[in-house]
Amino acid sequence: MHPIKQKYDRKALPVSFDGRIEWRDTLQDVRDQGWCGASWVFSTSAVAADRLAIQSRGTEVYPLSMQNLLACNNRGQQGCNGGHLDRAWNYMRRFGVVNEECYPYISGRTGQVEKCKVPRRGNLATMKCRLINAAARSSQDTDKPQRKGLFRTPPAYRIAPFEDDIMNEILQHGPVQATMRVHPDFFLYRTGVYRYSGTNSQQRTGYHSVRIVGWGVDLSKRIPVKYWLVANSWGRQWGEDGYFRIVRGENESDIEKFAPQVSAGLRLVGCGSMANLNQKRPIEEDSSSDSSGEEEDDSQDEEMGEEEQLGENDREIQVEFAGQSPIVEDFHGIKSLLHQLFLKAHINLSGLTELIIQQNYIGSILQQCVDSDDSDGEEDGNAEDEVFGVTSVINLSHHKDVECVKEVKQYLLEKTQKKLVELFKNPSNQIGLLFNERFINIPPQVSVPLLENLCKEILEAKEAGKPFDFTHFILISKLHESTRKDPESKKKKAKGSDILWVNAEEEPISEIGEVLGEYSVRNESDSAVSGTWDEDDEQFDPKRRIVLITAAQLPDMLTKVKEFLQ
């Protein structure tokens, strides 16, 4: 995980900052991990809860379940004997956790990790959890949760191990997570600014995960000492009411060397928050509705039998999807989606997939939200892990020396008959290759929040100084065109109505942008892609269309897509 680059005015950073004062109503209390070496759990859940509360402006102040993360995130972790922060964040991002009241922490008393009680397909409703907002306890105490999905995070990111970068991150987004080396004298800390005394240097030391919530300068001594203000997880009776101060700017006890790894600067999300699409046949929830249109629909339903309304192969089911940032576990799913776009082209799809995953602060994958409560067993596979779509962008200019990008550029030049030569040659151009792939049976409406999120992330990355300041975008669209030559078909072709778009939202994009090339992929497609047709069926030729749009056209593109799908 590479550190992100930040752009900010260092001179504007305050001399001191105390999160306990700034976020007095939202900062998580200091907890006691007890007889369990679970600082990795405490710091992760507390930082996630802190940022949720801060970024929701106090509307969602929920302590998150540490026992849930400790007991259920058990792959590659050591429970009460330690754990990996990256795996903890991956679990929070992939599965999420319930709130503390729903699943209280008990391992501190037993020193043992109990069996996980939260099924990976469970949610707040199936767990019968209540949500009590810590900022408004009396009004939120209900048996029905205000949200259904578990508390999930976007992917974690790392910030550079520099004093000013850490300060700016805290100021802009909230507490950060850090790992420090614990020396024997740290256990004896009571007050003041901690600095390792150097005694017992031969004694074995370990590592401990904490939350940095602020900074300041200690003026009690002749020489001022800069410090970090840090929340520990050893209870209120330890240190300065559960907190400690440690020398800042000198990487004391490695607290700055192990660059703080923090939850992304976005609000935590539940399943379906980015793209919540319910595919189901409309039904009336209130039979007493006074809408004449609805009454007419009811009468039609009464006249039709069930088999007339839905054929044997046309039954509709309710499905919810959630947009998530790509991680390593999504590799094969993303690669399969890229294969359905490029087919037999000589392009290293593994390399492209790795680029998409490496820049996990840009783009989304589409996953199914599973709310079934018969979820104790995992023998039916990880349906929630399957990748149903990917929406992302790769900077072809920035990665011009990467072999798979060279292959993509060569492919684009061949298919556009060299129309992109000058665009690629101009060093001032930053060209992004857009990916908008998903399973063929997923409705196009799901693309709107995914594209909106992509545009937002591109803007944020650009402002953060990352290589996403695009001048142009290239999109390869999938379509099928009728092969009939009769007069009626020619009329349709003139109107453009002889084309079936695999992703319907790409039709208005094609109209806005400049079409640089269109070509058949019939010889590269199998029957699952090109279709098999009876003699009486209209024949369609599977094609690809390469469209170029400018960065200035991106907002208009989003507007047109929304209007088209409405």
C-alpha positions as CSV (number, residue, x, y, z in Angstrom):
1,M,0.0,0.0,0.0
2,H,1.7,3.2,-1.2
3,P,1.3,6.5,0.7
4,I,-1.0,9.0,-0.8
5,K,0.2,12.5,-1.7
6,Q,-1.4,15.5,-0.1
7,K,-1.5,19.1,-1.1
8,Y,-2.0,21.6,1.6
9,D,-0.6,24.8,3.1
10,R,1.8,23.7,5.9
11,K,1.8,27.2,7.3
12,A,-1.9,26.9,7.9
13,L,-1.6,24.0,10.3
14,P,-2.3,25.1,13.9
15,V,0.3,24.8,16.6
16,S,-2.0,22.6,18.6
17,F,-5.1,20.5,18.0
18,D,-7.1,18.5,20.5
19,G,-9.6,16.1,19.1
20,R,-11.2,15.6,22.5
21,I,-12.3,19.2,22.4
22,E,-12.9,19.6,18.6
23,W,-15.0,16.4,18.5
24,R,-16.2,16.3,22.1
25,D,-19.6,14.8,21.1
26,T,-18.4,12.3,18.5
27,L,-15.0,11.0,19.6
28,Q,-15.1,7.4,20.8
29,D,-14.4,6.8,24.5
30,V,-11.2,5.2,25.6
31,R,-11.8,1.4,26.1
32,D,-9.9,-1.3,27.9
33,Q,-8.8,-4.3,25.8
34,G,-8.2,-6.3,29.0
35,W,-6.4,-9.6,28.9
36,C,-6.5,-9.8,25.2
37,G,-3.8,-8.4,22.8
38,A,-6.3,-6.9,20.5
39,S,-5.1,-3.3,20.1
40,W,-5.3,-3.9,16.3
41,V,-9.1,-4.4,16.8
42,F,-9.6,-1.5,19.1
43,S,-7.7,1.1,17.0
44,T,-9.4,0.0,13.8
45,S,-13.0,0.0,15.1
46,A,-12.5,3.3,17.0
47,V,-10.9,5.1,14.0
48,A,-13.8,3.9,11.8
49,A,-16.4,4.9,14.3
50,D,-14.7,8.3,14.8
51,R,-14.7,9.1,11.1
52,L,-18.3,8.0,10.6
53,A,-19.4,10.3,13.4
54,I,-17.3,13.2,12.3
55,Q,-18.2,13.0,8.6
56,S,-21.9,12.5,9.4
57,R,-21.8,15.6,11.5
58,G,-22.8,13.7,14.6
59,T,-25.9,12.0,13.1
60,E,-24.3,8.6,13.3
61,V,-22.3,8.2,16.5
62,Y,-22.2,4.5,17.1
63,P,-19.4,2.5,18.8
64,L,-18.6,-0.4,16.5
65,S,-18.4,-3.9,17.7
66,M,-14.8,-4.9,18.6
67,Q,-15.9,-8.5,19.4
68,N,-17.3,-8.8,15.9
69,L,-14.1,-7.8,14.2
70,L,-12.0,-9.9,16.6
71,A,-14.0,-13.1,16.4
72,C,-15.0,-12.9,12.7
73,N,-11.8,-11.6,11.1
74,N,-9.9,-14.8,11.8
75,R,-8.2,-15.6,8.5
76,G,-4.5,-14.9,8.9
77,Q,-5.1,-13.1,12.2
78,Q,-4.0,-14.3,15.7
79,G,-6.9,-13.0,17.7
80,C,-5.8,-12.1,21.2
81,N,-2.2,-12.6,20.2
82,G,-2.1,-9.8,17.6
83,G,-3.3,-9.1,14.1
84,H,-2.6,-7.4,10.8
85,L,-4.2,-3.9,10.3
86,D,-4.5,-4.3,6.6
87,R,-6.5,-7.5,7.0
88,A,-8.7,-5.8,9.6
89,W,-9.5,-3.0,7.2
90,N,-10.2,-5.4,4.4
91,Y,-12.7,-7.3,6.6
92,M,-14.4,-4.0,7.5
93,R,-14.6,-3.1,3.9
94,R,-15.7,-6.5,2.6
95,F,-18.1,-7.6,5.3
96,G,-18.6,-4.9,7.9
97,V,-19.5,-5.1,11.6
98,V,-22.5,-4.5,13.8
99,N,-22.6,-1.9,16.6
100,E,-21.1,-2.5,20.0
101,E,-24.5,-2.9,21.8
102,C,-25.5,-5.7,19.5
103,Y,-22.3,-7.7,20.0
104,P,-20.4,-6.5,23.1
105,Y,-16.7,-7.1,23.8
106,I,-16.0,-10.0,26.2
107,S,-12.6,-11.3,25.2
108,G,-10.9,-8.8,27.6
109,R,-12.3,-10.8,30.5
110,T,-11.6,-14.3,29.2
111,G,-8.5,-13.7,27.1
112,Q,-10.0,-16.0,24.5
113,V,-11.6,-15.4,21.1
114,E,-15.1,-16.9,20.9
115,K,-16.7,-18.3,17.8
116,C,-18.1,-15.6,15.4
117,K,-21.7,-14.9,16.0
118,V,-22.3,-12.7,12.9
119,P,-23.0,-14.6,9.7
120,R,-21.4,-13.1,6.7
121,R,-24.8,-12.8,5.1
122,G,-26.3,-11.3,8.2
123,N,-27.3,-7.7,8.8
124,L,-28.6,-5.5,11.6
125,A,-32.2,-6.8,11.1
126,T,-31.3,-10.5,11.1
127,M,-29.1,-9.9,14.2
128,K,-32.0,-8.0,15.8
129,C,-29.7,-5.1,16.6
130,R,-30.8,-1.8,18.0
131,L,-29.0,1.4,17.1
132,I,-28.6,3.9,19.9
133,N,-27.0,7.1,18.7
134,A,-24.5,8.1,21.4
135,A,-25.1,11.7,20.6
136,A,-28.9,11.4,21.1
137,R,-29.4,8.4,23.3
138,S,-33.0,8.8,24.3
139,S,-34.5,9.4,20.8
140,Q,-32.7,6.6,19.0
141,D,-33.5,3.7,21.4
142,T,-35.8,1.6,19.2
143,D,-36.0,-2.1,18.4
144,K,-36.0,-1.5,14.7
145,P,-32.6,-0.3,13.3
146,Q,-32.5,2.9,11.4
147,R,-30.3,1.1,8.8
148,K,-30.2,-2.4,7.6
149,G,-26.7,-3.1,6.3
150,L,-23.7,-3.6,8.5
151,F,-21.2,-0.8,9.0
152,R,-18.6,-1.1,6.2
153,T,-15.7,1.1,5.3
154,P,-14.2,2.0,1.9
155,P,-10.6,0.7,1.5
156,A,-7.9,1.9,3.8
157,Y,-5.1,4.1,2.6
158,R,-1.7,5.0,3.9
159,I,-0.4,8.5,4.4
160,A,3.3,9.4,4.2
161,P,5.2,9.1,7.5
162,F,5.8,12.8,7.8
163,E,4.8,15.0,10.7
164,D,2.9,17.6,8.7
165,D,1.1,15.0,6.6
166,I,-0.2,13.3,9.7
167,M,-1.3,16.6,11.2
168,N,-3.2,17.5,8.0
169,E,-4.9,14.2,7.8
170,I,-6.2,14.5,11.4
171,L,-7.3,18.0,10.8
172,Q,-9.1,17.2,7.5
173,H,-10.6,13.8,8.2
174,G,-10.3,12.7,11.8
175,P,-8.1,10.5,14.0
176,V,-5.5,8.3,12.4
177,Q,-4.3,4.8,13.3
178,A,-0.6,4.3,14.1
179,T,1.6,1.4,15.2
180,M,4.3,2.0,17.8
181,R,7.1,0.0,19.4
182,V,6.3,-0.7,23.1
183,H,9.4,-0.5,25.4
184,P,9.3,-1.7,29.0
185,D,9.1,1.8,30.5
186,F,6.0,2.6,28.5
187,F,4.0,0.4,30.9
188,L,5.0,2.8,33.7
189,Y,3.8,5.9,32.0
190,R,1.7,8.2,34.1
191,T,1.9,11.7,32.7
192,G,4.0,14.1,30.6
193,V,5.5,13.7,27.1
194,Y,6.8,10.1,26.7
195,R,10.3,9.5,25.3
196,Y,12.0,6.1,25.6
197,S,14.4,6.2,28.5
198,G,16.8,3.7,26.9
199,T,16.7,1.4,30.0
200,N,16.3,-2.4,29.5
201,S,17.3,-2.0,25.9
202,Q,18.0,-5.7,25.6
203,Q,14.5,-6.7,26.7
204,R,12.2,-7.9,24.0
205,T,9.7,-5.3,22.8
206,G,6.4,-5.6,20.9
207,Y,4.1,-3.5,18.8
208,H,0.9,-1.8,19.7
209,S,-1.8,0.0,17.7
210,V,-3.2,3.3,18.8
211,R,-5.2,6.4,17.7
212,I,-3.6,9.7,17.2
213,V,-6.3,12.4,17.9
214,G,-4.2,15.6,18.1
215,W,-1.0,17.3,18.8
216,G,0.5,20.2,20.7
217,V,3.6,21.7,22.4
218,D,4.5,21.1,26.1
219,L,5.8,24.3,27.6
220,S,6.3,23.0,31.1
221,K,10.0,22.5,30.7
222,R,12.8,25.0,29.7
223,I,12.8,23.6,26.2
224,P,9.4,23.3,24.5
225,V,8.6,19.7,23.4
226,K,6.3,18.9,20.5
227,Y,4.0,15.9,21.1
228,W,1.3,13.8,19.6
229,L,-1.9,13.3,21.6
230,V,-2.8,9.6,21.5
231,A,-5.7,7.4,22.7
232,N,-4.6,4.1,24.2
233,S,-6.8,1.0,24.8
234,W,-5.7,0.2,28.4
235,G,-8.6,1.9,30.1
236,R,-9.2,5.3,31.8
237,Q,-7.0,4.5,34.8
238,W,-3.9,4.3,32.7
239,G,-1.8,7.4,31.7
240,E,-3.6,10.7,31.4
241,D,-7.2,9.5,31.6
242,G,-6.5,6.8,29.1
243,Y,-4.5,9.0,26.8
244,F,-0.7,9.7,26.5
245,R,1.5,12.3,24.9
246,I,4.6,11.2,22.9
247,V,7.4,13.2,21.3
248,R,6.4,14.4,17.8
249,G,8.5,14.8,14.8
250,E,11.3,12.5,15.8
251,N,9.7,9.1,15.1
252,E,9.7,8.3,18.8
253,S,9.2,4.5,19.3
254,D,8.5,4.2,15.5
255,I,5.1,5.9,15.9
256,E,5.7,7.9,12.7
257,K,7.8,5.3,10.8
258,F,4.9,2.9,10.6
259,A,2.8,5.3,8.6
260,P,-0.7,5.6,10.0
261,Q,-3.1,3.5,8.1
262,V,-6.6,5.0,8.2
263,S,-10.1,4.5,6.9
264,A,-10.8,6.4,3.7
265,G,-12.1,9.9,4.0
266,L,-15.6,8.8,3.1
267,R,-18.6,8.0,5.2
268,L,-19.1,4.4,6.1
269,V,-21.6,2.6,3.9
270,G,-24.0,-0.2,4.2
271,C,-24.8,-2.8,1.6
272,G,-26.6,-1.1,-1.3
273,S,-25.6,2.5,-0.4
274,M,-23.7,3.2,-3.6
275,A,-26.1,1.4,-5.9
276,N,-29.2,-0.1,-4.4
277,L,-31.3,-1.6,-7.1
278,N,-34.3,-3.8,-6.4
279,Q,-35.3,-5.9,-9.3
280,K,-38.8,-7.2,-8.6
281,R,-42.3,-7.1,-9.9
282,P,-44.2,-4.1,-8.5
283,I,-46.8,-4.9,-5.8
284,E,-49.3,-2.8,-3.9
285,E,-48.4,-2.4,-0.3
286,D,-51.6,-0.5,0.5
287,S,-54.8,-1.8,-1.0
288,S,-56.8,1.3,0.0
289,S,-54.8,3.6,-2.2
290,D,-56.9,6.2,-3.9
291,S,-54.8,6.4,-7.0
292,S,-56.9,5.6,-10.1
293,G,-53.9,4.4,-12.0
294,E,-53.0,1.9,-9.3
295,E,-56.6,0.6,-9.2
296,E,-56.5,0.0,-12.9
297,D,-53.2,-1.9,-12.5
298,D,-54.8,-4.0,-9.8
299,S,-57.8,-4.9,-12.0
300,Q,-55.4,-6.0,-14.8
301,D,-53.5,-8.2,-12.3
302,E,-56.8,-9.8,-11.2
303,E,-57.7,-10.7,-14.8
304,M,-54.3,-12.3,-15.6
305,G,-53.2,-15.6,-14.1
306,E,-49.8,-15.9,-12.5
307,E,-48.3,-17.8,-15.4
308,E,-49.6,-15.1,-17.8
309,Q,-47.9,-12.4,-15.8
310,L,-44.6,-14.2,-15.5
311,G,-43.4,-17.0,-17.7
312,E,-41.5,-19.9,-16.4
313,N,-38.2,-18.3,-17.4
314,D,-39.2,-14.7,-16.7
315,R,-39.6,-14.7,-13.0
316,E,-38.1,-11.7,-11.3
317,I,-36.3,-11.8,-8.0
318,Q,-35.2,-9.0,-5.6
319,V,-31.5,-8.3,-5.9
320,E,-29.5,-5.5,-4.2
321,F,-26.1,-4.4,-5.4
322,A,-23.4,-2.4,-3.6
323,G,-20.5,-0.5,-5.2
324,Q,-17.2,-1.3,-3.4
325,S,-13.6,-0.3,-4.0
326,P,-11.6,-3.1,-5.7
327,I,-9.2,-5.2,-3.6
328,V,-6.9,-8.1,-4.3
329,E,-9.6,-10.7,-3.7
330,D,-11.5,-9.2,-6.7
331,F,-8.7,-10.0,-9.2
332,H,-10.3,-12.9,-11.0
333,G,-13.8,-11.3,-11.2
334,I,-12.4,-8.1,-12.7
335,K,-10.2,-10.0,-15.1
336,S,-13.2,-12.0,-16.4
337,L,-15.1,-8.7,-17.0
338,L,-12.2,-7.3,-19.0
339,H,-12.1,-10.5,-21.0
340,Q,-15.6,-10.0,-22.2
341,L,-14.6,-6.6,-23.5
342,F,-11.3,-7.5,-25.2
343,L,-12.0,-11.1,-26.0
344,K,-9.0,-12.6,-27.9
345,A,-7.0,-9.4,-28.2
346,H,-3.3,-9.7,-27.4
347,I,-3.5,-7.7,-24.2
348,N,-2.2,-8.8,-20.7
349,L,-5.5,-8.6,-18.8
350,S,-3.8,-9.6,-15.6
351,G,-1.6,-6.5,-15.8
352,L,-4.7,-4.3,-16.5
353,T,-6.5,-5.9,-13.6
354,E,-3.6,-5.3,-11.2
355,L,-3.5,-1.6,-12.2
356,I,-7.2,-1.2,-11.4
357,I,-6.7,-2.8,-8.0
358,Q,-3.6,-0.9,-7.2
359,Q,-5.4,2.4,-7.6
360,N,-8.3,1.3,-5.3
361,Y,-9.1,4.9,-4.4
362,I,-10.5,5.2,-7.9
363,G,-13.4,3.2,-9.3
364,S,-15.8,0.6,-8.0
365,I,-16.7,-3.0,-8.4
366,L,-20.3,-4.2,-8.2
367,Q,-21.3,-6.8,-5.7
368,Q,-24.5,-8.4,-4.6
369,C,-25.9,-7.7,-1.1
370,V,-27.1,-10.9,0.4
371,D,-29.7,-10.5,3.2
372,S,-30.6,-14.2,3.6
373,D,-30.7,-15.3,7.3
374,D,-29.9,-18.9,6.6
375,S,-26.3,-18.0,6.3
376,D,-24.4,-19.9,9.0
377,G,-22.8,-22.2,6.5
378,E,-20.3,-21.2,3.8
379,E,-20.6,-24.3,1.7
380,D,-22.7,-22.5,-0.9
381,G,-19.8,-20.3,-1.8
382,N,-19.2,-16.6,-1.4
383,A,-21.9,-15.0,-3.4
384,E,-21.2,-11.7,-1.8
385,D,-17.6,-11.9,-3.1
386,E,-18.5,-12.3,-6.8
387,V,-17.8,-9.3,-9.0
388,F,-20.8,-8.4,-11.1
389,G,-19.4,-5.2,-12.6
390,V,-16.4,-2.8,-12.7
391,T,-16.4,0.9,-13.3
392,S,-12.9,2.5,-13.4
393,V,-10.4,4.4,-15.4
394,I,-6.7,3.9,-16.1
395,N,-4.4,6.7,-17.1
396,L,-2.8,5.5,-20.4
397,S,-0.4,8.5,-20.4
398,H,0.9,8.1,-16.9
399,H,1.4,4.3,-17.3
400,K,2.8,4.6,-20.9
401,D,5.8,2.4,-20.0
402,V,3.8,-0.4,-18.5
403,E,3.7,-3.4,-21.0
404,C,-0.1,-4.0,-20.8
405,V,-0.8,-0.3,-21.4
406,K,1.5,-0.4,-24.4
407,E,-0.6,-3.3,-25.7
408,V,-3.8,-1.4,-25.1
409,K,-2.6,1.6,-27.0
410,Q,-1.5,-0.5,-29.9
411,Y,-4.9,-2.2,-29.9
412,L,-6.6,1.2,-30.0
413,L,-4.4,2.5,-32.8
414,E,-5.1,-0.6,-34.9
415,K,-8.9,-0.5,-34.4
416,T,-9.1,3.3,-35.1
417,Q,-6.8,3.1,-38.1
418,K,-4.2,5.4,-36.4
419,K,-6.7,8.2,-35.6
420,L,-5.3,8.4,-32.1
421,V,-1.7,8.8,-33.1
422,E,-1.5,12.5,-32.6
423,L,-3.5,12.4,-29.4
424,F,-1.1,9.9,-27.9
425,K,2.0,11.8,-29.2
426,N,1.0,15.1,-27.5
427,P,2.8,15.1,-24.1
428,S,0.3,17.6,-22.7
429,N,-2.6,15.1,-23.1
430,Q,-3.6,12.9,-20.2
431,I,-5.8,10.1,-21.6
432,G,-7.9,7.9,-19.5
433,L,-9.3,4.5,-20.6
434,L,-12.8,4.1,-19.1
435,F,-14.0,0.7,-18.0
436,N,-17.8,0.2,-17.7
437,E,-18.3,-3.5,-17.6
438,R,-20.9,-5.7,-15.9
439,F,-23.0,-8.8,-16.3
440,I,-25.3,-8.6,-19.2
441,N,-28.5,-9.1,-17.2
442,I,-27.9,-6.2,-14.7
443,P,-30.1,-3.2,-15.5
444,P,-28.4,0.0,-16.7
445,Q,-29.8,2.2,-13.9
446,V,-27.0,0.8,-11.7
447,S,-24.5,2.6,-13.8
448,V,-25.6,6.1,-12.7
449,P,-24.3,6.0,-9.1
450,L,-21.2,4.1,-10.2
451,L,-20.3,6.7,-12.9
452,E,-21.1,9.6,-10.4
453,N,-18.8,8.1,-7.9
454,L,-16.1,7.6,-10.4
455,C,-16.3,11.3,-11.5
456,K,-16.2,12.4,-7.8
457,E,-13.2,10.2,-7.1
458,I,-11.3,11.5,-10.2
459,L,-11.9,15.1,-9.0
460,E,-10.7,14.2,-5.4
461,A,-7.6,12.4,-6.8
462,K,-6.8,15.4,-9.0
463,E,-7.0,17.8,-6.1
464,A,-4.8,15.4,-4.1
465,G,-2.1,15.7,-6.7
466,K,-2.5,12.2,-8.1
467,P,-2.2,11.5,-11.9
468,F,-5.9,11.8,-12.8
469,D,-6.0,15.3,-14.4
470,F,-7.4,14.0,-17.6
471,T,-7.8,15.8,-20.9
472,H,-9.6,13.0,-22.7
473,F,-11.3,9.7,-22.1
474,I,-11.6,6.7,-24.4
475,L,-14.5,4.2,-24.0
476,I,-14.9,0.9,-25.8
477,S,-18.6,0.1,-26.1
478,K,-20.2,-3.3,-26.8
479,L,-23.1,-3.4,-29.2
480,H,-24.9,-5.7,-31.7
481,E,-25.9,-4.5,-35.1
482,S,-28.5,-6.1,-37.4
483,T,-27.1,-7.9,-40.4
484,R,-30.3,-7.7,-42.5
485,K,-30.1,-5.9,-45.8
486,D,-33.8,-5.5,-46.7
487,P,-35.3,-1.9,-47.2
488,E,-36.9,-1.8,-43.7
489,S,-33.6,-2.7,-42.1
490,K,-31.8,0.0,-44.1
491,K,-34.3,2.5,-42.7
492,K,-33.6,1.3,-39.2
493,K,-29.9,1.6,-39.8
494,A,-30.3,5.2,-41.0
495,K,-32.1,6.0,-37.7
496,G,-29.6,4.0,-35.6
497,S,-32.5,1.8,-34.4
498,D,-30.9,-1.4,-35.7
499,I,-28.4,-1.4,-32.9
500,L,-28.7,-3.2,-29.6
501,W,-26.5,-1.8,-26.9
502,V,-25.1,-4.2,-24.3
503,N,-24.8,-1.4,-21.8
504,A,-27.7,1.0,-22.6
505,E,-26.2,4.0,-20.9
506,E,-23.4,4.0,-23.5
507,E,-25.7,5.0,-26.3
508,P,-26.0,8.7,-25.2
509,I,-22.2,8.7,-24.4
510,S,-21.6,7.6,-28.0
511,E,-23.8,10.5,-29.2
512,I,-21.9,13.1,-27.2
513,G,-18.4,11.8,-28.0
514,E,-16.5,11.3,-31.3
515,V,-16.7,7.8,-32.8
516,L,-13.2,6.9,-33.9
517,G,-13.7,3.3,-34.9
518,E,-16.2,0.4,-35.0
519,Y,-15.4,-3.2,-35.8
520,S,-16.9,-6.7,-35.7
521,V,-15.7,-9.2,-33.1
522,R,-17.8,-12.1,-34.5
523,N,-14.7,-14.3,-35.1
524,E,-13.5,-13.6,-31.6
525,S,-16.8,-14.2,-29.8
526,D,-18.3,-17.5,-28.6
527,S,-22.0,-18.2,-28.7
528,A,-22.5,-16.7,-25.2
529,V,-21.3,-13.3,-26.5
530,S,-22.5,-13.2,-30.1
531,G,-25.7,-15.2,-29.6
532,T,-27.1,-18.1,-31.6
533,W,-30.0,-17.3,-33.8
534,D,-32.8,-19.4,-35.4
535,E,-33.4,-19.0,-39.1
536,D,-36.4,-16.7,-38.6
537,D,-34.6,-14.6,-36.0
538,E,-33.1,-11.3,-36.9
539,Q,-29.3,-11.7,-37.2
540,F,-27.0,-9.5,-35.2
541,D,-23.3,-8.9,-35.5
542,P,-21.4,-8.3,-32.2
543,K,-19.2,-5.2,-32.5
544,R,-17.1,-2.8,-30.5
545,R,-17.2,1.0,-30.9
546,I,-14.4,3.3,-29.7
547,V,-15.6,6.7,-28.5
548,L,-13.5,9.7,-27.5
549,I,-14.8,12.3,-25.2
550,T,-13.0,15.3,-23.7
551,A,-12.7,15.9,-19.9
552,A,-14.9,19.0,-20.4
553,Q,-17.7,16.8,-21.7
554,L,-17.8,14.5,-18.6
555,P,-20.4,16.5,-16.6
556,D,-22.7,16.7,-19.7
557,M,-22.1,12.9,-20.3
558,L,-23.5,12.2,-16.8
559,T,-26.5,14.4,-17.3
560,K,-27.3,12.8,-20.6
561,V,-27.0,9.3,-19.2
562,K,-29.4,10.2,-16.3
563,E,-31.9,11.7,-18.8
564,F,-31.7,8.7,-21.1
565,L,-32.3,6.2,-18.4
566,Q,-35.2,8.1,-16.9
